[in-house]
């Protein structure tokens, strides 16, 4: 067997093991909470709803698992996978190890859109908070592209435009809350801005999973181009990569994934920043391995952070964005220390 075949089989085995671990983690996370639910109950309820079995299960347990905890765990997994994937793309395209999905101001734009719907009631019946967040995220991304183009383009210009967009939309969000929200509305907005998976339903699962899956396919399609971007735009172009078209497609994919996830779960930080670095320690920097590995690690990370956030302060859940920051910051500090020792 050739070394290339060995590496392919090793990568496939590692990813298969990660997928099985993710499946087991989702099942285990569903059992955590004030209600007494066993893993066998989860198995029976899921197989019943899939039409594979007809095992008697208490109605209360069925509702808790199928209507509450399973959708929440699946959305958490999709958010972790999608945000981690976006972090990989941003860090590769911008050649900046500190880039993450929110560097383009998408999170701030989504927050402004959600607040505009929830507090000002702009088209609330037709759009909803999630729809407003999605539109706000796309507007923020459009502003970044416009500012970057007006300033001459380039990776550094995109980063600076993202910083400007973030500050602008953060200020707009604060202005709306300060000027128009009462105390109850302010509390609800702040909870959402910190990231929340409360109340997610199966239509949210469908939306997040489809968007993340399609985004993963697109990014894998450009895996070799992302490898070339690591050496700079000129080298990538000399290797046959259509630099501008590839960057546009990948940035748009990143924006759409992030906007969708933020519209459902709010602003969740540090996932896209930390997990690509962790995945590189496991599988290296080649993107045909890095992309799926980051998605799996991100999904595992979010499933367990959400489970912990739900249980630690039960019955009041901790916003999941707070949980990712509390876990992500120490991990990122450890990664920085490891990087310094190796350099």
C-alpha positions as a printed Julia matrix, in Angstrom:
343×3 Matrix{Float64}:
   0.0    0.0     0.0
   1.35   3.41   -0.97
   1.99   6.14    1.63
  -0.79   8.22    0.05
  -3.31   5.39    0.44
  -2.21   4.89    4.02
  -2.76   8.56    4.79
  -6.18   8.52    3.14
  -7.25   5.46    5.13
  -5.91   6.94    8.36
  -7.79  10.19    7.75
 -11.0    8.34    6.87
 -10.7    6.22   10.01
 -10.11   9.27   12.19
 -13.13  11.08   10.75
 -15.33   7.98   11.09
 -14.31   7.67   14.74
 -15.11  11.35   15.24
 -18.54  10.93   13.67
 -19.32   7.98   15.96
 -18.11   9.97   18.97
 -20.38  12.84   17.92
 -23.37  10.51   17.67
 -22.66   9.13   21.13
 -22.16  12.65   22.52
 -25.53  13.84   21.2
 -27.23  10.86   22.81
 -25.44  11.37   26.13
 -26.09  15.13   26.16
 -29.83  14.53   25.73
 -29.92  12.55   28.98
 -28.57  15.48   31.0
 -31.11  17.65   32.77
 -33.64  17.69   35.61
 -35.87  15.04   33.99
 -34.84  11.42   34.58
 -34.07  10.21   31.04
 -31.79   7.29   30.23
 -29.85   6.65   27.04
 -32.11   3.69   26.3
 -35.1    6.06   26.48
 -33.43   8.29   23.92
 -32.85   5.31   21.64
 -36.45   4.13   21.92
 -37.94   7.58   21.34
 -35.79   8.31   18.3
 -36.42   4.92   16.69
 -40.15   5.28   17.37
 -40.29   8.61   15.58
 -38.25   7.21   12.7
 -40.79   4.42   12.32
 -38.27   1.67   13.15
 -39.89   0.54   16.41
 -43.13   0.91   18.37
 -41.93   0.81   21.97
 -44.21   2.31   24.65
 -42.68   5.49   26.1
 -44.13   8.01   28.55
 -45.57  11.04   26.77
 -43.64  13.48   28.96
 -40.3   11.85   28.19
 -41.14  11.68   24.5
 -41.89  15.41   24.42
 -38.73  16.32   26.35
 -36.45  14.3    24.08
 -38.06  14.79   20.68
 -39.39  18.33   20.98
 -36.78  19.94   23.2
 -33.43  18.27   23.81
 -32.78  16.51   20.51
 -33.43  19.6    18.32
 -31.3   21.65   20.69
 -28.4   19.18   20.55
 -28.56  18.97   16.76
 -28.62  22.76   16.37
 -25.68  23.0    18.78
 -23.76  20.48   16.66
 -24.61  22.38   13.47
 -23.52  25.69   15.04
 -20.22  24.23   16.21
 -19.51  22.63   12.85
 -20.54  25.68   10.84
 -18.73  28.29   12.91
 -15.6   26.15   13.06
 -15.74  25.72    9.29
 -16.11  29.47    8.82
 -13.09  30.03   11.05
 -10.96  27.74    8.88
 -11.98  29.6     5.73
 -11.45  33.07    7.21
  -8.03  32.24    8.62
  -6.92  30.72    5.32
  -8.25  33.43    3.03
  -7.04  36.33    5.17
  -3.83  34.53    6.23
  -4.6   35.69    9.76
  -4.58  33.13   12.6
  -6.8   35.4    14.7
  -9.57  35.67   12.1
 -12.97  34.2    12.9
 -16.49  34.42   11.4
 -17.29  37.62   13.26
 -14.36  39.58   11.88
 -16.58  40.69    9.0
 -19.13  42.28   11.32
 -21.72  39.62   10.48
 -22.58  38.95   14.12
 -23.06  42.64   14.87
 -25.24  43.08   11.8
 -27.37  40.1    12.79
 -27.77  41.52   16.27
 -28.93  44.85   14.9
 -31.44  43.17   12.6
 -32.85  41.05   15.43
 -33.14  44.04   17.75
 -34.81  46.13   15.04
 -37.47  43.44   14.66
 -37.89  42.61   18.33
 -37.98  46.15   19.71
 -38.96  48.45   16.85
 -41.29  45.91   15.24
 -40.04  46.6    11.72
 -41.82  43.98    9.63
 -42.01  41.75   12.69
 -44.99  39.66   11.61
 -43.51  38.88    8.2
 -39.86  38.36    9.2
 -39.54  37.39   12.84
 -36.4   37.88   14.91
 -34.47  35.23   12.98
 -35.38  36.79    9.64
 -34.32  40.22   10.85
 -31.01  38.81   12.08
 -30.4   37.16    8.73
 -31.06  40.39    6.79
 -28.9   42.4     9.17
 -26.02  39.96    8.76
 -26.17  40.18    4.98
 -26.31  43.99    5.12
 -23.21  44.03    7.33
 -21.37  41.73    4.95
 -22.36  43.9     2.0
 -21.0   46.95    3.81
 -17.69  45.16    4.43
 -17.34  44.26    0.77
 -18.16  47.82   -0.28
 -15.67  49.39    2.15
 -12.95  46.92    1.19
 -13.46  47.61   -2.5
 -13.5   51.4    -2.04
 -10.25  51.2    -0.09
  -8.49  49.19   -2.79
  -9.09  45.59   -1.69
  -6.59  43.29   -0.05
  -6.76  41.13    3.04
  -5.83  43.9     5.43
  -8.57  46.12    3.96
 -11.18  43.39    4.51
 -10.13  43.08    8.15
 -10.26  46.85    8.7
 -13.64  47.04    6.96
 -14.89  44.26    9.23
 -13.75  46.16   12.32
 -15.53  49.3    11.11
 -18.7   47.36   10.33
 -18.64  45.66   13.72
 -18.36  48.95   15.56
 -21.1   50.58   13.49
 -23.68  47.83   13.95
 -22.79  47.37   17.63
 -23.43  51.06   18.15
 -26.75  50.84   16.3
 -27.82  47.9    18.46
 -26.93  49.76   21.65
 -28.76  52.87   20.42
 -31.97  50.96   19.7
 -31.89  49.18   23.06
 -31.06  52.36   24.98
 -33.67  54.52   23.26
 -36.64  52.21   22.76
 -36.44  49.07   24.96
 -38.01  48.63   28.38
 -36.38  46.55   31.1
 -37.95  43.23   30.04
 -37.06  43.77   26.39
 -33.52  44.73   27.33
 -33.09  41.53   29.33
 -34.41  39.4    26.47
 -32.18  41.11   23.91
 -29.09  40.75   26.06
 -29.79  37.04   26.6
 -30.13  36.52   22.84
 -26.99  38.54   22.08
 -25.0   36.26   24.39
 -26.05  33.22   22.36
 -29.04  31.05   23.2
 -30.37  27.71   22.01
 -33.57  28.02   24.03
 -36.72  27.22   22.1
 -35.12  25.84   18.92
 -37.42  23.59   16.9
 -37.15  21.1    14.07
 -37.48  23.78   11.39
 -34.37  25.42   12.91
 -32.6   22.05   12.78
 -33.49  21.62    9.13
 -32.31  25.12    8.2
 -29.0   24.9    10.08
 -28.12  21.39    8.95
 -28.88  22.09    5.28
 -26.9   25.35    5.22
 -23.9   23.87    7.04
 -23.92  20.75    4.85
 -24.04  22.77    1.63
 -21.36  25.12    2.92
 -19.14  22.16    3.79
 -19.5   20.77    0.27
 -18.56  24.13   -1.23
 -15.54  24.51    1.04
 -14.32  20.98    0.37
 -14.65  21.72   -3.34
 -12.07  24.5    -2.83
  -9.81  22.62   -0.39
  -6.8   22.57   -2.73
  -7.29  26.26   -3.55
  -7.23  27.02    0.19
  -3.93  25.15    0.46
  -2.57  27.43   -2.27
  -3.82  30.58   -0.51
  -1.51  29.73    2.4
   1.41  30.87    0.21
  -0.24  34.12   -0.9
  -2.45  35.3    -3.72
   0.35  35.44   -6.3
   1.42  31.86   -5.66
  -2.2   30.72   -5.71
  -2.74  32.43   -9.06
   0.41  30.85  -10.47
  -0.98  27.43   -9.47
  -4.11  28.04  -11.52
  -6.43  29.32   -8.8
  -8.89  32.03   -9.84
  -8.12  34.17   -6.82
 -10.9   36.75   -6.96
 -13.68  34.33   -7.89
 -12.57  31.77   -5.3
 -12.32  34.37   -2.55
 -15.77  35.76   -3.42
 -17.42  32.33   -3.37
 -15.83  31.34   -0.08
 -16.5   34.65    1.64
 -20.12  34.54    0.53
 -20.41  30.98    1.81
 -18.92  32.02    5.12
 -21.29  34.95    5.4
 -24.36  32.85    4.63
 -23.41  30.12    7.1
 -22.67  32.6     9.88
 -25.78  34.66    9.19
 -27.98  31.57    9.31
 -26.49  30.27   12.55
 -26.55  33.67   14.25
 -30.17  34.18   13.2
 -31.1   30.95   15.01
 -28.72  30.87   17.99
 -27.5   34.44   18.46
 -23.89  35.52   18.75
 -21.61  32.63   19.78
 -17.96  33.57   20.02
 -14.6   31.78   20.1
 -15.78  28.67   18.23
 -14.47  29.83   14.86
 -11.33  31.28   16.43
 -10.13  28.4    18.6
 -11.27  25.15   17.0
  -9.41  25.43   13.67
  -6.16  25.65   15.64
  -7.12  22.61   17.7
  -7.96  20.66   14.54
  -4.59  21.55   13.0
  -2.87  19.92   15.95
  -4.75  16.69   15.16
  -4.77  16.43   11.35
  -2.35  19.08   10.1
  -3.0   22.04    7.82
  -4.09  20.34    4.58
  -7.64  21.5     4.02
  -9.12  18.28    2.68
  -8.5   16.9     6.18
  -8.75  20.13    8.17
 -12.25  21.09    6.99
 -14.08  17.89    8.04
 -11.97  17.53   11.19
 -12.81  21.07   12.31
 -16.49  20.49   11.63
 -16.53  17.35   13.8
 -14.49  18.91   16.61
 -16.68  22.01   16.5
 -19.85  19.94   16.7
 -18.5   17.95   19.66
 -17.39  21.12   21.41
 -20.75  22.85   21.06
 -22.82  19.81   22.06
 -20.95  19.49   25.36
 -20.71  23.23   26.05
 -24.46  23.52   25.5
 -25.13  20.52   27.74
 -22.99  22.04   30.48
 -24.59  25.46   30.06
 -28.0   23.85   30.41
 -27.16  21.86   33.53
 -24.71  23.9    35.64
 -27.17  26.64   36.6
 -30.34  24.55   36.24
 -33.19  25.4    36.05
 -31.93  28.73   34.61
 -29.78  27.99   31.53
 -26.51  29.84   31.03
 -26.31  31.57   27.62
 -24.28  29.25   25.43
 -22.12  32.13   24.2
 -20.94  32.64   27.77
 -20.09  28.95   27.98
 -18.05  29.0    24.77
 -16.1   32.02   26.0
 -15.41  30.5    29.42
 -14.09  27.35   27.77
 -12.63  28.92   24.63
 -10.46  31.59   26.23
  -8.36  29.19   28.37
  -8.06  26.78   25.44
  -6.92  29.58   23.15
  -4.37  30.74   25.74
  -3.02  27.2    25.94
  -2.77  27.02   22.15
  -0.89  30.33   22.07
   1.53  29.08   24.72
   2.07  25.85   22.78
   2.67  27.82   19.58
   5.27  29.98   21.32
   7.13  26.97   22.71
   7.26  25.36   19.25
   8.49  28.56   17.52
